[in-house]
Amino acid sequence: QVQLVESGGGSVQAGGSLRLSCVVSGRTFSSASMGWFRQAPGKEREFVAAISWGGALTKYRDSVKGRFTISRDNAKKTAYLQMNNLPPEDTAVYHCARGPRGLVAGGREKRPEEYDAWGQGTQVPVSS
């Protein structure tokens, strides 16, 4: 049974940085695409970033391009989301998710239904 556990969230002031981690149990991490989504209070879950199984392809939502970086360490079965220059609008619960091998290359990374396992989320409150 696959489990995803996020960590690294916490209160931060506007302009600050955080690095989120997502540790994945199971033997299929190195062949899986990984994504990060977020859900702000009263809003729907939205795509943030995704990375292909080997790390060669990355995709971002427009509002985080240049500020967020997604990466992965297959040996550690961990995906990361480095978040810099955070404004209050980035306040949300951030979830990592596992998707199939060809998800990012196929351009389907923004669709939550394409992912088959999710973490519980880590809160990121950004204060002004």
GUSETOR-336968 format. One record per residue: x, y, z of N, C-alpha, C in turn. Coordinates in Angstrom, 2 decimals, m for minus. Example, Ala and Ser with C-alpha at 12.3 -4.5 7.8 and 13.67 -1.06 7.14 Angstrom:
REM GUSETOR-336968
+---------+---------+---------+---------+----------+---------+---------+---------+---------+
:  n_east : n_north :    n_up : ca_east : ca_north :   ca_up :  c_east : c_north :    c_up :
+---------+---------+---------+---------+----------+---------+---------+---------+---------+
:   13.19 :   m5.69 :    7.80 :   12.30 :    m4.50 :    7.80 :   13.20 :   m3.30 :    7.80 :
:   12.85 :   m2.25 :    7.08 :   13.67 :    m1.06 :    7.14 :   12.90 :    0.03 :    7.87 :
+---------+---------+---------+---------+----------+---------+---------+---------+---------+
This chain:
REM GUSETOR-336968
+---------+---------+---------+---------+----------+---------+---------+---------+---------+
:  n_east : n_north :    n_up : ca_east : ca_north :   ca_up :  c_east : c_north :    c_up :
+---------+---------+---------+---------+----------+---------+---------+---------+---------+
:    0.85 :   m1.19 :    0.00 :    0.00 :     0.00 :    0.00 :    0.88 :    1.24 :    0.00 :
:    0.62 :    2.14 :   m0.90 :    1.43 :     3.35 :   m1.03 :    0.97 :    4.40 :   m0.03 :
:    1.91 :    5.04 :    0.59 :    1.61 :     6.18 :    1.47 :    2.48 :    7.36 :    1.08 :
:    1.89 :    8.54 :    1.10 :    2.61 :     9.78 :    0.84 :    2.50 :   10.65 :    2.09 :
:    3.62 :   11.13 :    2.56 :    3.63 :    11.94 :    3.77 :    4.37 :   13.25 :    3.48 :
:    3.64 :   14.35 :    3.60 :    4.25 :    15.67 :    3.38 :    4.78 :   16.23 :    4.69 :
:    5.77 :   17.09 :    4.56 :    6.29 :    17.82 :    5.72 :    6.91 :   19.11 :    5.22 :
:    7.24 :   19.99 :    6.15 :    7.92 :    21.22 :    5.80 :    7.04 :   22.45 :    5.80 :
:    5.74 :   22.26 :    5.98 :    4.85 :    23.42 :    6.04 :    5.01 :   24.16 :    7.35 :
:    4.35 :   25.30 :    7.42 :    4.41 :    26.11 :    8.63 :    4.22 :   27.57 :    8.30 :
:    4.04 :   28.35 :    9.35 :    3.79 :    29.78 :    9.17 :    5.03 :   30.48 :    8.63 :
:    4.80 :   31.38 :    7.71 :    5.90 :    32.14 :    7.12 :    5.39 :   33.53 :    6.77 :
:    6.25 :   34.49 :    6.85 :    5.88 :    35.85 :    6.48 :    6.01 :   36.04 :    4.97 :
:    5.26 :   36.99 :    4.47 :    5.33 :    37.30 :    3.05 :    6.78 :   37.60 :    2.65 :
:    7.16 :   37.04 :    1.51 :    8.53 :    37.18 :    1.05 :    9.46 :   36.07 :    1.49 :
:    8.96 :   35.23 :    2.39 :    9.78 :    34.14 :    2.92 :    9.80 :   32.93 :    2.03 :
:   10.49 :   31.88 :    2.50 :   10.65 :    30.65 :    1.73 :   10.35 :   29.44 :    2.60 :
:    9.95 :   28.38 :    1.93 :    9.75 :    27.09 :    2.58 :   10.11 :   26.00 :    1.58 :
:   10.54 :   24.87 :    2.10 :   10.73 :    23.70 :    1.24 :    9.86 :   22.57 :    1.77 :
:    8.94 :   22.13 :    0.95 :    8.08 :    21.01 :    1.29 :    8.71 :   19.71 :    0.81 :
:    8.50 :   18.66 :    1.59 :    8.98 :    17.34 :    1.22 :    7.80 :   16.37 :    1.19 :
:    7.93 :   15.36 :    0.35 :    6.90 :    14.32 :    0.25 :    7.62 :   12.98 :    0.14 :
:    7.53 :   12.20 :    1.20 :    8.16 :    10.88 :    1.21 :    7.12 :    9.85 :    0.81 :
:    7.50 :    9.00 :   m0.12 :    6.57 :     8.01 :   m0.67 :    7.03 :    6.60 :   m0.32 :
:    6.17 :    5.83 :    0.27 :    6.49 :     4.44 :    0.57 :    6.17 :    3.58 :   m0.65 :
:    6.69 :    2.39 :   m0.68 :    6.41 :     1.52 :   m1.80 :    7.56 :    1.50 :   m2.78 :
:    7.48 :    0.59 :   m3.76 :    8.60 :     0.37 :   m4.67 :    8.45 :    1.04 :   m6.01 :
:    7.42 :    1.83 :   m6.22 :    7.17 :     2.37 :   m7.55 :    7.50 :    3.84 :   m7.69 :
:    8.16 :    4.44 :   m6.73 :    8.41 :     5.88 :   m6.77 :    9.20 :    6.27 :   m8.00 :
:   10.26 :    5.54 :   m8.31 :   11.15 :     5.96 :   m9.39 :   10.49 :    5.91 :  m10.77 :
:    9.39 :    5.21 :  m10.91 :    8.69 :     5.14 :  m12.19 :    7.42 :    5.98 :  m12.20 :
:    7.20 :    6.76 :  m11.16 :    5.98 :     7.55 :  m11.05 :    6.24 :    9.03 :  m11.27 :
:    5.29 :    9.69 :  m11.89 :    5.29 :    11.15 :  m11.91 :    4.82 :   11.63 :  m10.55 :
:    5.24 :   12.82 :  m10.17 :    4.82 :    13.39 :   m8.89 :    4.28 :   14.79 :   m9.11 :
:    3.25 :   15.12 :   m8.35 :    2.67 :    16.45 :   m8.47 :    2.41 :   17.07 :   m7.12 :
:    2.31 :   18.37 :   m7.12 :    1.91 :    19.14 :   m5.94 :    0.65 :   19.92 :   m6.30 :
:   m0.32 :   19.86 :   m5.43 :   m1.56 :    20.61 :   m5.54 :   m1.75 :   21.40 :   m4.26 :
:   m2.63 :   22.37 :   m4.30 :   m2.94 :    23.12 :   m3.08 :   m4.42 :   23.46 :   m3.05 :
:   m4.90 :   23.66 :   m1.83 :   m6.30 :    24.04 :   m1.64 :   m6.37 :   25.11 :   m0.57 :
:   m6.80 :   26.29 :   m0.99 :   m6.98 :    27.40 :   m0.05 :   m8.38 :   27.33 :    0.55 :
:   m8.59 :   27.93 :    1.71 :   m9.91 :    27.90 :    2.34 :  m10.99 :   28.43 :    1.41 :
:  m12.05 :   27.64 :    1.25 :  m13.17 :    28.07 :    0.42 :  m12.94 :   27.96 :   m1.08 :
:  m11.82 :   27.38 :   m1.48 :  m11.51 :    27.27 :   m2.90 :  m11.29 :   25.82 :   m3.30 :
:  m11.34 :   25.58 :   m4.59 :  m11.10 :    24.23 :   m5.09 :   m9.60 :   23.93 :   m5.12 :
:   m9.31 :   22.64 :   m5.12 :   m7.92 :    22.21 :   m5.22 :   m7.37 :   22.62 :   m6.58 :
:   m6.13 :   23.11 :   m6.61 :   m5.55 :    23.55 :   m7.86 :   m4.14 :   23.00 :   m8.03 :
:   m3.79 :   22.79 :   m9.26 :   m2.47 :    22.29 :   m9.61 :   m1.40 :   23.34 :   m9.30 :
:   m0.26 :   22.87 :   m8.80 :    0.86 :    23.77 :   m8.52 :    2.07 :   23.43 :   m9.40 :
:    2.51 :   22.16 :   m9.35 :    3.70 :    21.76 :  m10.09 :    3.72 :   20.25 :  m10.25 :
:    4.47 :   19.79 :  m11.24 :    4.62 :    18.35 :  m11.46 :    5.99 :   18.07 :  m12.03 :
:    6.44 :   16.85 :  m11.82 :    7.75 :    16.44 :  m12.31 :    7.63 :   15.02 :  m12.86 :
:    8.32 :   14.77 :  m13.96 :    8.27 :    13.46 :  m14.58 :    9.05 :   12.44 :  m13.75 :
:    8.92 :   11.18 :  m14.12 :    9.49 :    10.10 :  m13.33 :   11.01 :   10.22 :  m13.20 :
:   11.68 :   10.69 :  m14.23 :   13.13 :    10.81 :  m14.18 :   13.61 :   12.19 :  m13.80 :
:   12.69 :   13.14 :  m13.70 :   13.04 :    14.49 :  m13.31 :   13.35 :   15.42 :  m14.45 :
:   13.30 :   14.92 :  m15.69 :   13.69 :    15.76 :  m16.82 :   12.64 :   16.81 :  m17.17 :
:   11.38 :   16.51 :  m16.91 :   10.30 :    17.43 :  m17.26 :    9.66 :   17.99 :  m15.99 :
:    9.45 :   19.30 :  m15.98 :    8.73 :    19.94 :  m14.89 :    7.70 :   20.89 :  m15.46 :
:    6.59 :   21.01 :  m14.76 :    5.52 :    21.91 :  m15.18 :    5.04 :   22.70 :  m13.97 :
:    4.60 :   23.94 :  m14.19 :    4.16 :    24.81 :  m13.10 :    2.91 :   25.59 :  m13.52 :
:    2.11 :   25.94 :  m12.53 :    1.07 :    26.91 :  m12.82 :    1.72 :   28.26 :  m13.00 :
:    1.08 :   29.10 :  m13.79 :    1.72 :    30.37 :  m14.17 :    2.08 :   31.22 :  m12.96 :
:    1.25 :   31.25 :  m11.94 :    1.47 :    32.18 :  m10.83 :    2.67 :   31.81 :   m9.96 :
:    3.21 :   30.61 :  m10.12 :    4.36 :    30.23 :   m9.29 :    5.65 :   30.09 :  m10.10 :
:    5.57 :   30.25 :  m11.40 :    6.77 :    30.13 :  m12.24 :    7.80 :   31.16 :  m11.81 :
:    9.04 :   30.71 :  m11.69 :   10.12 :    31.59 :  m11.26 :   10.26 :   31.69 :   m9.75 :
:    9.25 :   31.21 :   m9.01 :    9.33 :    31.26 :   m7.54 :    9.39 :   29.86 :   m6.93 :
:    8.73 :   28.91 :   m7.55 :    8.69 :    27.55 :   m7.03 :    9.55 :   26.64 :   m7.90 :
:   10.15 :   25.64 :   m7.25 :   10.93 :    24.63 :   m7.97 :   10.56 :   23.25 :   m7.44 :
:   10.14 :   22.38 :   m8.33 :    9.86 :    21.00 :   m7.96 :   11.05 :   20.15 :   m8.31 :
:   11.36 :   19.20 :   m7.45 :   12.49 :    18.30 :   m7.70 :   12.20 :   16.96 :   m7.03 :
:   13.07 :   16.01 :   m7.29 :   12.87 :    14.69 :   m6.69 :   14.21 :   14.01 :   m6.48 :
:   14.24 :   13.12 :   m5.51 :   15.41 :    12.28 :   m5.24 :   14.89 :   10.84 :   m5.22 :
:   15.10 :   10.12 :   m6.31 :   14.53 :     8.78 :   m6.40 :   15.15 :    7.82 :   m5.40 :
:   16.40 :    8.05 :   m5.05 :   17.04 :     7.17 :   m4.06 :   16.40 :    7.32 :   m2.69 :
:   15.91 :    8.51 :   m2.39 :   15.27 :     8.77 :   m1.11 :   13.75 :    8.66 :   m1.19 :
:   13.23 :    8.38 :   m2.39 :   11.78 :     8.29 :   m2.60 :   11.08 :    9.55 :   m2.10 :
:   11.65 :   10.68 :   m2.43 :   11.14 :    11.95 :   m1.92 :   11.01 :   12.96 :   m3.05 :
:    9.91 :   13.68 :   m3.03 :    9.71 :    14.81 :   m3.92 :    9.73 :   16.08 :   m3.09 :
:   10.18 :   17.16 :   m3.71 :   10.33 :    18.43 :   m2.99 :    9.62 :   19.54 :   m3.75 :
:    9.24 :   20.56 :   m2.99 :    8.74 :    21.79 :   m3.59 :    9.38 :   22.95 :   m2.85 :
:   10.33 :   23.58 :   m3.49 :   10.97 :    24.77 :   m2.94 :   10.12 :   25.98 :   m3.31 :
:    9.72 :   26.74 :   m2.31 :    8.84 :    27.88 :   m2.54 :    9.53 :   29.13 :   m2.03 :
:    9.74 :   30.08 :   m2.90 :   10.42 :    31.33 :   m2.55 :    9.51 :   32.53 :   m2.78 :
:    9.82 :   33.61 :   m2.10 :    9.11 :    34.87 :   m2.28 :    7.60 :   34.68 :   m2.16 :
:    7.19 :   34.10 :   m1.08 :    5.78 :    33.74 :   m0.89 :    4.93 :   34.96 :   m0.57 :
:    3.85 :   35.19 :   m1.30 :    2.86 :    36.21 :   m0.93 :    1.72 :   35.55 :   m0.16 :
:    0.88 :   36.33 :    0.51 :   m0.25 :    35.75 :    1.25 :   m1.17 :   34.89 :    0.38 :
:   m1.23 :   35.20 :   m0.92 :   m2.12 :    34.44 :   m1.82 :   m1.70 :   32.99 :   m1.97 :
:   m0.51 :   32.64 :   m1.55 :   m0.06 :    31.25 :   m1.62 :   m0.50 :   30.43 :   m0.40 :
:   m1.20 :   31.07 :    0.52 :   m1.70 :    30.36 :    1.70 :   m2.64 :   29.24 :    1.27 :
:   m2.36 :   28.03 :    1.74 :   m3.17 :    26.87 :    1.35 :   m2.65 :   25.64 :    2.09 :
:   m3.39 :   24.56 :    1.95 :   m2.88 :    23.25 :    2.33 :   m2.29 :   22.63 :    1.06 :
:   m1.04 :   22.21 :    1.15 :   m0.34 :    21.67 :   m0.01 :   m0.30 :   20.15 :    0.08 :
:   m0.69 :   19.52 :   m1.03 :   m0.73 :    18.06 :   m1.10 :    0.21 :   17.57 :   m2.19 :
:    0.89 :   16.48 :   m1.92 :    1.62 :    15.83 :   m3.00 :    0.78 :   14.66 :   m3.50 :
:    1.06 :   14.25 :   m4.73 :    0.29 :    13.18 :   m5.34 :    1.17 :   12.39 :   m6.30 :
:    0.84 :   11.12 :   m6.44 :    1.59 :    10.24 :   m7.33 :    0.76 :    9.94 :   m8.58 :
:    1.43 :   10.03 :   m9.71 :    0.76 :     9.75 :  m10.97 :    1.51 :    8.74 :  m11.80 :
:    0.94 :    8.32 :  m12.90 :    1.59 :     7.33 :  m13.75 :    2.83 :    7.88 :  m14.45 :
:    3.63 :    6.98 :  m14.98 :    4.92 :     7.31 :  m15.54 :    4.86 :    8.39 :  m16.62 :
:    3.93 :    8.31 :  m17.51 :    3.86 :     9.21 :  m18.66 :    2.99 :   10.43 :  m18.45 :
:    2.63 :   10.72 :  m17.22 :    1.66 :    11.79 :  m16.95 :    2.14 :   13.15 :  m17.44 :
:    3.34 :   13.53 :  m17.07 :    3.82 :    14.87 :  m17.39 :    4.12 :   14.99 :  m18.88 :
:    4.74 :   13.97 :  m19.44 :    5.04 :    13.99 :  m20.87 :    3.77 :   14.05 :  m21.69 :
:    2.69 :   13.47 :  m21.17 :    1.43 :    13.45 :  m21.88 :    0.60 :   14.70 :  m21.68 :
:    1.08 :   15.62 :  m20.86 :    0.37 :    16.88 :  m20.68 :   m0.88 :   16.80 :  m19.83 :
:   m0.99 :   15.77 :  m19.00 :   m2.20 :    15.59 :  m18.19 :   m1.96 :   15.93 :  m16.72 :
:   m0.85 :   16.60 :  m16.40 :   m0.45 :    16.78 :  m15.02 :   m1.40 :   17.67 :  m14.21 :
:   m2.19 :   18.49 :  m14.84 :   m3.06 :    19.41 :  m14.11 :   m4.35 :   18.75 :  m13.63 :
:   m4.63 :   17.54 :  m14.06 :   m5.89 :    16.88 :  m13.74 :   m5.77 :   16.04 :  m12.48 :
:   m6.43 :   16.39 :  m11.38 :   m6.34 :    15.61 :  m10.14 :   m6.72 :   14.15 :  m10.33 :
:   m7.66 :   13.88 :  m11.20 :   m8.16 :    12.50 :  m11.40 :   m7.10 :   11.58 :  m12.01 :
:   m6.01 :   12.15 :  m12.52 :   m4.96 :    11.34 :  m13.11 :   m4.02 :   10.75 :  m12.06 :
:   m4.11 :   11.23 :  m10.83 :   m3.22 :    10.78 :   m9.76 :   m3.91 :    9.71 :   m8.93 :
:   m3.16 :    8.70 :   m8.52 :   m3.79 :     7.57 :   m7.84 :   m3.47 :    7.47 :   m6.35 :
:   m2.67 :    8.37 :   m5.84 :   m2.38 :     8.37 :   m4.40 :   m2.08 :    9.78 :   m3.97 :
:   m2.54 :   10.15 :   m2.78 :   m2.42 :    11.52 :   m2.28 :   m1.94 :   11.51 :   m0.83 :
:   m1.22 :   12.55 :   m0.47 :   m0.86 :    12.75 :    0.92 :   m1.94 :   13.54 :    1.64 :
:   m1.82 :   13.62 :    2.94 :   m2.82 :    14.31 :    3.77 :   m2.68 :   15.82 :    3.68 :
:   m1.54 :   16.29 :    3.30 :   m1.35 :    17.72 :    3.14 :   m0.58 :   18.35 :    4.28 :
:    0.03 :   19.47 :    3.98 :    0.75 :    20.26 :    4.98 :    0.34 :   21.71 :    4.80 :
:    0.06 :   22.38 :    5.91 :   m0.46 :    23.74 :    5.84 :    0.66 :   24.76 :    5.66 :
:    0.36 :   25.73 :    4.82 :    1.31 :    26.82 :    4.58 :    0.55 :   28.13 :    4.72 :
:    0.54 :   28.73 :    5.92 :   m0.08 :    30.03 :    6.09 :    0.98 :   31.12 :    5.88 :
:    0.70 :   32.04 :    4.97 :    1.63 :    33.13 :    4.68 :    1.00 :   34.42 :    5.19 :
:    1.66 :   35.07 :    6.11 :    1.13 :    36.29 :    6.70 :    1.75 :   37.52 :    6.04 :
:    0.95 :   38.58 :    5.98 :    1.44 :    39.82 :    5.34 :    2.15 :   40.70 :    6.33 :
+---------+---------+---------+---------+----------+---------+---------+---------+---------+
